[in-house]
Amino acid sequence: MYLQILKQMNKNPNPSSFINLQRLLAVISSYIAPSGKFYFIILNYLYNKIKTDCENSSISRYTIIRMIRSKERGLRKNLPL
């Protein structure tokens, strides 16, 4: 799921689509972290987005925080409110 979203985000010419994909990634990150195999790859991708895309860096930062917390806490038992 994570990799498919990143694939669609990469070089996406439509700014609104890119933002929606970033939001989707943030929501998914609130529920479940990517597998250990891809965890650091995805974090690196988001970190690079922060450095290169100042307009949308806040959502990337938020997604990174959500991923780290999900990784630390494991799967959610309740929906985030």
N, CA, C and O atoms as a printed pandas DataFrame, in Angstrom:
     atom_number atom_name residue_name chain_id  residue_number  x_coord  y_coord  z_coord
0              1         N          MET        A               1    0.820   -1.175    0.000
1              2        CA          MET        A               1    0.000    0.000    0.000
2              3         C          MET        A               1    0.881    1.261    0.000
3              4         O          MET        A               1    0.668    2.174   -0.798
4              5         N          TYR        A               2    1.864    1.297    0.900
5              6        CA          TYR        A               2    2.754    2.447    0.961
6              7         C          TYR        A               2    3.481    2.668   -0.363
7              8         O          TYR        A               2    3.555    3.789   -0.868
8              9         N          LEU        A               3    4.008    1.596   -0.907
9             10        CA          LEU        A               3    4.797    1.736   -2.134
10            11         C          LEU        A               3    3.947    2.181   -3.312
11            12         O          LEU        A               3    4.418    2.937   -4.162
12            13         N          GLN        A               4    2.719    1.732   -3.375
13            14        CA          GLN        A               4    1.828    2.157   -4.451
14            15         C          GLN        A               4    1.542    3.657   -4.352
15            16         O          GLN        A               4    1.514    4.353   -5.367
16            17         N          ILE        A               5    1.333    4.146   -3.150
17            18        CA          ILE        A               5    1.075    5.577   -2.966
18            19         C          ILE        A               5    2.320    6.386   -3.337
19            20         O          ILE        A               5    2.224    7.408   -4.016
20            21         N          LEU        A               6    3.493    5.918   -2.884
21            22        CA          LEU        A               6    4.723    6.627   -3.238
22            23         C          LEU        A               6    4.969    6.622   -4.736
23            24         O          LEU        A               6    5.448    7.609   -5.294
24            25         N          LYS        A               7    4.645    5.525   -5.382
25            26        CA          LYS        A               7    4.796    5.433   -6.831
26            27         C          LYS        A               7    3.911    6.475   -7.525
27            28         O          LYS        A               7    4.331    7.108   -8.494
28            29         N          GLN        A               8    2.688    6.644   -7.024
29            30        CA          GLN        A               8    1.779    7.626   -7.621
30            31         C          GLN        A               8    2.204    9.055   -7.291
31            32         O          GLN        A               8    1.943    9.969   -8.072
32            33         N          MET        A               9    2.852    9.258   -6.147
33            34        CA          MET        A               9    3.311   10.594   -5.761
34            35         C          MET        A               9    4.539   11.030   -6.561
35            36         O          MET        A               9    4.710   12.216   -6.845
36            37         N          ASN        A              10    5.380   10.084   -6.918
37            38        CA          ASN        A              10    6.639   10.405   -7.574
38            39         C          ASN        A              10    6.403   11.043   -8.944
39            40         O          ASN        A              10    5.781   10.451   -9.827
40            41         N          LYS        A              11    6.910   12.249   -9.095
41            42        CA          LYS        A              11    6.794   13.016  -10.346
42            43         C          LYS        A              11    5.354   13.206  -10.796
43            44         O          LYS        A              11    5.064   13.208  -11.992
44            45         N          ASN        A              12    4.465   13.364   -9.841
45            46        CA          ASN        A              12    3.049   13.589  -10.149
46            47         C          ASN        A              12    2.880   15.040  -10.611
47            48         O          ASN        A              12    3.194   15.960   -9.855
48            49         N          PRO        A              13    2.387   15.265  -11.844
49            50        CA          PRO        A              13    2.276   16.631  -12.357
50            51         C          PRO        A              13    1.085   17.411  -11.790
51            52         O          PRO        A              13    1.034   18.636  -11.904
52            53         N          ASN        A              14    0.138   16.709  -11.184
53            54        CA          ASN        A              14   -1.066   17.354  -10.669
54            55         C          ASN        A              14   -0.888   17.686   -9.188
55            56         O          ASN        A              14   -0.855   16.775   -8.360
56            57         N          PRO        A              15   -0.770   18.981   -8.833
57            58        CA          PRO        A              15   -0.519   19.356   -7.431
58            59         C          PRO        A              15   -1.625   18.913   -6.470
59            60         O          PRO        A              15   -1.331   18.478   -5.357
60            61         N          SER        A              16   -2.874   19.014   -6.876
61            62        CA          SER        A              16   -3.957   18.625   -5.963
62            63         C          SER        A              16   -3.963   17.111   -5.738
63            64         O          SER        A              16   -4.255   16.651   -4.635
64            65         N          SER        A              17   -3.649   16.355   -6.754
65            66        CA          SER        A              17   -3.554   14.901   -6.606
66            67         C          SER        A              17   -2.405   14.538   -5.676
67            68         O          SER        A              17   -2.537   13.645   -4.839
68            69         N          PHE        A              18   -1.289   15.222   -5.821
69            70        CA          PHE        A              18   -0.131   14.978   -4.966
70            71         C          PHE        A              18   -0.479   15.242   -3.503
71            72         O          PHE        A              18   -0.134   14.446   -2.630
72            73         N          ILE        A              19   -1.154   16.345   -3.235
73            74        CA          ILE        A              19   -1.539   16.691   -1.861
74            75         C          ILE        A              19   -2.496   15.653   -1.302
75            76         O          ILE        A              19   -2.367   15.253   -0.145
76            77         N          ASN        A              20   -3.452   15.212   -2.107
77            78        CA          ASN        A              20   -4.389   14.186   -1.645
78            79         C          ASN        A              20   -3.677   12.869   -1.337
79            80         O          ASN        A              20   -4.031   12.182   -0.380
80            81         N          LEU        A              21   -2.692   12.523   -2.133
81            82        CA          LEU        A              21   -1.920   11.310   -1.871
82            83         C          LEU        A              21   -1.099   11.457   -0.594
83            84         O          LEU        A              21   -0.956   10.497    0.164
84            85         N          GLN        A              22   -0.564   12.639   -0.353
85            86        CA          GLN        A              22    0.171   12.870    0.898
86            87         C          GLN        A              22   -0.755   12.727    2.094
87            88         O          GLN        A              22   -0.377   12.140    3.107
88            89         N          ARG        A              23   -1.952   13.255    1.983
89            90        CA          ARG        A              23   -2.933   13.127    3.076
90            91         C          ARG        A              23   -3.311   11.670    3.310
91            92         O          ARG        A              23   -3.429   11.231    4.454
92            93         N          LEU        A              24   -3.499   10.928    2.236
93            94        CA          LEU        A              24   -3.810    9.503    2.354
94            95         C          LEU        A              24   -2.669    8.772    3.056
95            96         O          LEU        A              24   -2.908    7.924    3.915
96            97         N          LEU        A              25   -1.451    9.094    2.696
97            98        CA          LEU        A              25   -0.288    8.484    3.326
98            99         C          LEU        A              25   -0.250    8.808    4.821
99           100         O          LEU        A              25    0.105    7.952    5.631
100          101         N          ALA        A              26   -0.611   10.030    5.186
101          102        CA          ALA        A              26   -0.643   10.421    6.592
102          103         C          ALA        A              26   -1.701    9.625    7.361
103          104         O          ALA        A              26   -1.458    9.189    8.486
104          105         N          VAL        A              27   -2.862    9.439    6.756
105          106        CA          VAL        A              27   -3.931    8.670    7.414
106          107         C          VAL        A              27   -3.506    7.218    7.605
107          108         O          VAL        A              27   -3.679    6.653    8.685
108          109         N          ILE        A              28   -2.961    6.627    6.574
109          110        CA          ILE        A              28   -2.515    5.235    6.670
110          111         C          ILE        A              28   -1.420    5.108    7.729
111          112         O          ILE        A              28   -1.385    4.135    8.482
112          113         N          SER        A              29   -0.537    6.087    7.779
113          114        CA          SER        A              29    0.553    6.064    8.759
114          115         C          SER        A              29    0.046    6.146   10.190
115          116         O          SER        A              29    0.727    5.706   11.117
116          117         N          SER        A              30   -1.139    6.704   10.376
117          118        CA          SER        A              30   -1.728    6.778   11.710
118          119         C          SER        A              30   -2.201    5.421   12.201
119          120         O          SER        A              30   -2.335    5.207   13.406
120          121         N          TYR        A              31   -2.452    4.512   11.285
121          122        CA          TYR        A              31   -2.971    3.190   11.641
122          123         C          TYR        A              31   -1.899    2.118   11.687
123          124         O          TYR        A              31   -1.882    1.286   12.594
124          125         N          ILE        A              32   -1.008    2.138   10.714
125          126        CA          ILE        A              32   -0.028    1.058   10.608
126          127         C          ILE        A              32    1.260    1.588    9.977
127          128         O          ILE        A              32    1.231    2.358    9.017
128          129         N          ALA        A              33    2.371    1.162   10.533
129          130        CA          ALA        A              33    3.672    1.554    9.977
130          131         C          ALA        A              33    4.041    0.595    8.847
131          132         O          ALA        A              33    3.581   -0.546    8.831
132          133         N          PRO        A              34    4.855    1.042    7.915
133          134        CA          PRO        A              34    5.309    0.118    6.866
134          135         C          PRO        A              34    6.202   -0.971    7.462
135          136         O          PRO        A              34    6.728   -0.823    8.565
136          137         N          SER        A              35    6.360   -2.045    6.733
137          138        CA          SER        A              35    7.208   -3.138    7.212
138          139         C          SER        A              35    8.635   -2.639    7.381
139          140         O          SER        A              35    9.043   -1.654    6.766
140          141         N          GLY        A              36    9.381   -3.332    8.220
141          142        CA          GLY        A              36   10.757   -2.939    8.507
142          143         C          GLY        A              36   11.615   -2.808    7.273
143          144         O          GLY        A              36   12.535   -1.991    7.225
144          145         N          LYS        A              37   11.312   -3.615    6.276
145          146        CA          LYS        A              37   12.074   -3.597    5.026
146          147         C          LYS        A              37   11.972   -2.248    4.307
147          148         O          LYS        A              37   12.943   -1.793    3.702
148          149         N          PHE        A              38   10.806   -1.615    4.373
149          150        CA          PHE        A              38   10.559   -0.365    3.651
150          151         C          PHE        A              38   10.481    0.864    4.548
151          152         O          PHE        A              38   10.395    1.988    4.052
152          153         N          TYR        A              39   10.509    0.667    5.836
153          154        CA          TYR        A              39   10.326    1.760    6.796
154          155         C          TYR        A              39   11.302    2.910    6.540
155          156         O          TYR        A              39   10.880    4.058    6.394
156          157         N          PHE        A              40   12.592    2.613    6.486
157          158        CA          PHE        A              40   13.589    3.675    6.326
158          159         C          PHE        A              40   13.609    4.243    4.909
159          160         O          PHE        A              40   13.958    5.408    4.717
160          161         N          ILE        A              41   13.245    3.450    3.936
161          162        CA          ILE        A              41   13.146    3.959    2.557
162          163         C          ILE        A              41   12.057    5.020    2.472
163          164         O          ILE        A              41   12.249    6.073    1.864
164          165         N          ILE        A              42   10.923    4.738    3.082
165          166        CA          ILE        A              42    9.803    5.682    3.044
166          167         C          ILE        A              42   10.117    6.926    3.870
167          168         O          ILE        A              42    9.818    8.044    3.449
168          169         N          LEU        A              43   10.721    6.736    5.047
169          170        CA          LEU        A              43   11.128    7.901    5.841
170          171         C          LEU        A              43   12.099    8.782    5.071
171          172         O          LEU        A              43   11.992   10.008    5.111
172          173         N          ASN        A              44   13.036    8.174    4.378
173          174        CA          ASN        A              44   14.007    8.922    3.579
174          175         C          ASN        A              44   13.309    9.692    2.459
175          176         O          ASN        A              44   13.633   10.851    2.203
176          177         N          TYR        A              45   12.355    9.049    1.796
177          178        CA          TYR        A              45   11.606    9.706    0.723
178          179         C          TYR        A              45   10.883   10.943    1.270
179          180         O          TYR        A              45   10.932   12.013    0.664
180          181         N          LEU        A              46   10.212   10.788    2.416
181          182        CA          LEU        A              46    9.472   11.909    3.004
182          183         C          LEU        A              46   10.422   13.015    3.472
183          184         O          LEU        A              46   10.124   14.199    3.316
184          185         N          TYR        A              47   11.552   12.628    4.040
185          186        CA          TYR        A              47   12.531   13.614    4.478
186          187         C          TYR        A              47   13.044   14.423    3.286
187          188         O          TYR        A              47   13.206   15.640    3.384
188          189         N          ASN        A              48   13.294   13.761    2.180
189          190        CA          ASN        A              48   13.733   14.465    0.968
190          191         C          ASN        A              48   12.650   15.383    0.437
191          192         O          ASN        A              48   12.955   16.447   -0.101
192          193         N          LYS        A              49   11.387   14.993    0.576
193          194        CA          LYS        A              49   10.279   15.870    0.168
194          195         C          LYS        A              49   10.254   17.136    1.009
195          196         O          LYS        A              49    9.952   18.217    0.501
196          197         N          ILE        A              50   10.570   17.007    2.293
197          198        CA          ILE        A              50   10.613   18.186    3.169
198          199         C          ILE        A              50   11.695   19.147    2.688
199          200         O          ILE        A              50   11.485   20.359    2.648
200          201         N          LYS        A              51   12.843   18.605    2.328
201          202        CA          LYS        A              51   13.960   19.445    1.896
202          203         C          LYS        A              51   13.713   20.104    0.544
203          204         O          LYS        A              51   14.191   21.214    0.309
204          205         N          THR        A              52   12.972   19.442   -0.355
205          206        CA          THR        A              52   12.824   19.961   -1.716
206          207         C          THR        A              52   11.485   20.644   -1.985
207          208         O          THR        A              52   11.379   21.440   -2.918
208          209         N          ASP        A              53   10.469   20.351   -1.189
209          210        CA          ASP        A              53    9.128   20.880   -1.447
210          211         C          ASP        A              53    8.636   21.655   -0.227
211          212         O          ASP        A              53    7.926   21.112    0.620
212          213         N          CYS        A              54    9.020   22.924   -0.149
213          214        CA          CYS        A              54    8.695   23.740    1.017
214          215         C          CYS        A              54    7.185   23.950    1.198
215          216         O          CYS        A              54    6.703   24.071    2.324
216          217         N          GLU        A              55    6.455   23.993    0.098
217          218        CA          GLU        A              55    5.016   24.227    0.183
218          219         C          GLU        A              55    4.286   23.130    0.942
219          220         O          GLU        A              55    3.380   23.411    1.727
220          221         N          ASN        A              56    4.674   21.888    0.712
221          222        CA          ASN        A              56    3.964   20.751    1.294
222          223         C          ASN        A              56    4.773   20.043    2.379
223          224         O          ASN        A              56    4.530   18.872    2.671
224          225         N          SER        A              57    5.719   20.741    2.968
225          226        CA          SER        A              57    6.586   20.080    3.943
226          227         C          SER        A              57    5.861   19.752    5.249
227          228         O          SER        A              57    6.231   18.797    5.933
228          229         N          SER        A              58    4.839   20.525    5.601
229          230        CA          SER        A              58    4.158   20.269    6.878
230          231         C          SER        A              58    3.449   18.914    6.879
231          232         O          SER        A              58    3.481   18.212    7.890
232          233         N          ILE        A              59    2.821   18.536    5.787
233          234        CA          ILE        A              59    2.145   17.240    5.741
234          235         C          ILE        A              59    3.172   16.104    5.745
235          236         O          ILE        A              59    2.911   15.040    6.306
236          237         N          SER        A              60    4.322   16.318    5.131
237          238        CA          SER        A              60    5.382   15.297    5.164
238          239         C          SER        A              60    5.923   15.130    6.579
239          240         O          SER        A              60    6.173   14.010    7.024
240          241         N          ARG        A              61    6.101   16.236    7.279
241          242        CA          ARG        A              61    6.552   16.162    8.678
242          243         C          ARG        A              61    5.537   15.408    9.528
243          244         O          ARG        A              61    5.895   14.541   10.325
244          245         N          TYR        A              62    4.272   15.750    9.347
245          246        CA          TYR        A              62    3.213   15.090   10.103
246          247         C          TYR        A              62    3.212   13.583    9.819
247          248         O          TYR        A              62    3.067   12.779   10.740
248          249         N          THR        A              63    3.372   13.206    8.563
249          250        CA          THR        A              63    3.383   11.790    8.180
250          251         C          THR        A              63    4.564   11.063    8.817
251          252         O          THR        A              63    4.421    9.931    9.278
252          253         N          ILE        A              64    5.717   11.701    8.843
253          254        CA          ILE        A              64    6.890   11.097    9.480
254          255         C          ILE        A              64    6.613   10.846   10.965
255          256         O          ILE        A              64    6.914    9.769   11.480
256          257         N          ILE        A              65    6.053   11.818   11.634
257          258        CA          ILE        A              65    5.733   11.662   13.061
258          259         C          ILE        A              65    4.753   10.511   13.261
259          260         O          ILE        A              65    4.928    9.695   14.166
260          261         N          ARG        A              66    3.720   10.445   12.416
261          262        CA          ARG        A              66    2.728    9.368   12.542
262          263         C          ARG        A              66    3.368    8.005   12.299
263          264         O          ARG        A              66    3.052    7.043   12.998
264          265         N          MET        A              67    4.256    7.912   11.326
265          266        CA          MET        A              67    4.918    6.637   11.035
266          267         C          MET        A              67    5.781    6.182   12.203
267          268         O          MET        A              67    5.769    5.007   12.572
268          269         N          ILE        A              68    6.526    7.111   12.779
269          270        CA          ILE        A              68    7.389    6.767   13.909
270          271         C          ILE        A              68    6.544    6.293   15.086
271          272         O          ILE        A              68    6.867    5.285   15.717
272          273         N          ARG        A              69    5.473    7.008   15.384
273          274        CA          ARG        A              69    4.602    6.597   16.493
274          275         C          ARG        A              69    3.939    5.252   16.230
275          276         O          ARG        A              69    3.826    4.426   17.136
276          277         N          SER        A              70    3.506    5.031   15.008
277          278        CA          SER        A              70    2.890    3.741   14.673
278          279         C          SER        A              70    3.898    2.607   14.796
279          280         O          SER        A              70    3.558    1.512   15.244
280          281         N          LYS        A              71    5.124    2.868   14.401
281          282        CA          LYS        A              71    6.177    1.850   14.504
282          283         C          LYS        A              71    6.450    1.510   15.970
283          284         O          LYS        A              71    6.632    0.344   16.320
284          285         N          GLU        A              72    6.475    2.543   16.827
285          286        CA          GLU        A              72    6.741    2.334   18.249
286          287         C          GLU        A              72    5.597    1.611   18.948
287          288         O          GLU        A              72    5.834    0.746   19.791
288          289         N          ARG        A              73    4.365    1.955   18.605
289          290        CA          ARG        A              73    3.195    1.443   19.329
290          291         C          ARG        A              73    2.565    0.208   18.713
291          292         O          ARG        A              73    1.795   -0.484   19.379
292          293         N          GLY        A              74    2.871   -0.081   17.474
293          294        CA          GLY        A              74    2.261   -1.232   16.810
294          295         C          GLY        A              74    0.884   -0.897   16.259
295          296         O          GLY        A              74    0.507    0.272   16.173
296          297         N          LEU        A              75    0.137   -1.929   15.889
297          298        CA          LEU        A              75   -1.187   -1.722   15.310
298          299         C          LEU        A              75   -2.132   -1.043   16.288
299          300         O          LEU        A              75   -2.076   -1.294   17.492
300          301         N          ARG        A              76   -2.993   -0.189   15.773
301          302        CA          ARG        A              76   -3.990    0.471   16.606
302          303         C          ARG        A              76   -5.102   -0.490   16.976
303          304         O          ARG        A              76   -5.480   -1.360   16.191
304          305         N          LYS        A              77   -5.617   -0.321   18.177
305          306        CA          LYS        A              77   -6.774   -1.109   18.603
306          307         C          LYS        A              77   -8.054   -0.307   18.447
307          308         O          LYS        A              77   -9.138   -0.879   18.334
308          309         N          ASN        A              78   -7.934    1.024   18.440
309          310        CA          ASN        A              78   -9.072    1.926   18.304
310          311         C          ASN        A              78   -8.801    2.925   17.192
311          312         O          ASN        A              78   -7.650    3.194   16.848
312          313         N          LEU        A              79   -9.863    3.464   16.641
313          314        CA          LEU        A              79   -9.719    4.504   15.620
314          315         C          LEU        A              79   -9.212    5.788   16.268
315          316         O          LEU        A              79   -9.606    6.109   17.390
316          317         N          PRO        A              80   -8.339    6.532   15.574
317          318        CA          PRO        A              80   -7.891    7.817   16.123
318          319         C          PRO        A              80   -9.031    8.824   16.052
319          320         O          PRO        A              80   -9.752    8.884   15.055
320          321         N          LEU        A              81   -9.190    9.600   17.089
321          322        CA          LEU        A              81  -10.250   10.611   17.124
322          323         C          LEU        A              81   -9.672   11.996   17.190
323          324         O          LEU        A              81  -10.417   12.975   17.227
